[in-house]
């Protein structure tokens, strides 16, 4: 999410907020997902809370302690992939919501962790 917040700060500083990457109210057309709430709140603070729709800031109550297996299988071994109420399901729903608000979607950009922790798989 550090890379994502840097991208959105730069996008906001380069021109008018409306367009492809921002909606008509100047909010990011983005979904921010992390298992650590502190990280998500940090992203919102870096970008500006008025630029992020609350429905698109997804975090669980606790992180995964840099444990990839806990991220893949969920905190207790059953909730990470699929299953009701997973962070993956919530992220897909938020992404669907963003797409429905657009006239068209020319593409999706994904930034995720490559080393250590939940996103490293």
N, C-alpha and C positions, 0 to 999 in steps of 0.2 A: 504494500500500500504506500510505501514511501515513494516509489517510482510513479504510481498513479497520482498521488497528491502533487508531485513536482510537475507532471504533465498538465494537470488542471490549473495549477497556479500560472504556468506559462501561457496556456490557452486563454485564460481570463485577461492576462496583461497585454495580449497582442492585438486585440480588436474588439469590435462590438460583441456583446454577449449573445445576441440572438443568432441563430443559424443552425448549422449541422450538429455542433457539439454542445450547444446550449439551447434550452427551450425559450419560449417567448418571454418568460419571466426571468431569464438569466441564470437558470439553474442547470447544472451539469446533466447531460444525458448520459448518466452513468449509474452503475450499481457497484457499491463498495461492500466487499464481503471479507470478514475475518472472524476467527474464533475468539479473538481477544478484543473486548470492548474498548480498552484503552487505545488501541491502534486506530479503530474506527473514529473515536472521538478526536484523536489527533489529526486525522485526515480532514475532518469537518472543520476543525479550528484553523488548519493551514489554508484551506480553500476559502473558508468563510461559510458559516452555517446557513446563511441566506442563499447560498449557491448550491446547496445539496438538499434534495427532497428527503424528508425523514423516512419515507417508505423504501428508499434505496440505500439506506445505511444499515447493513445487516451484521449483527454480531451475536455470538452466544455469550453466556454468562461467565465463562472461563476459557482460557486458552488451552492449548494442547501440550505445553511445556516442551516445545521443539521435538515432539515425538510424532514422526510421520505416521506410524501405525495407529495412534490415537486419532489422528485426523482422518485417516482412511476409513477406519472401522467405527468411529464415533467414540465419545468419552468412556462408554462402558462396553464397547465391543459390538454395538448393534445399530447405532444411529447415523453413521457417517455417510454411507452411500444408499440412496433410496430410502424407503420407509417414511412414514408420515412425520412431519415436523422437522425434518433435517434442514440444516443450513443450505444444502444443495437445492432442496425443493423451494425454499424461500427465495434463493437467488434466481432460480428459473422463473418464478412468479413475478419478481420485481423486474426482470429483463423483459418478460412478456408485457408487463404494464408499460414500460418505457416504449417498446415497439408500437403498442397500440396508440400512443400519444403522438406518434410521428406520421407524416404524410408518406414517408418511404424510409427504408433503412438501407443505405448503400453499403454498410459493412459493420463489423463488430471488431473492436480492438480489445485484446485480452492481455493483461499484465499480471503475472503471478510469480510467486517466490520460486526460485530455482535451487536454492541451497539451504538445507536444514528445515526442520519443522514440517508443518502440515502441507505446504504448497510444494515441497521438494520432489514429490513423486511424479 
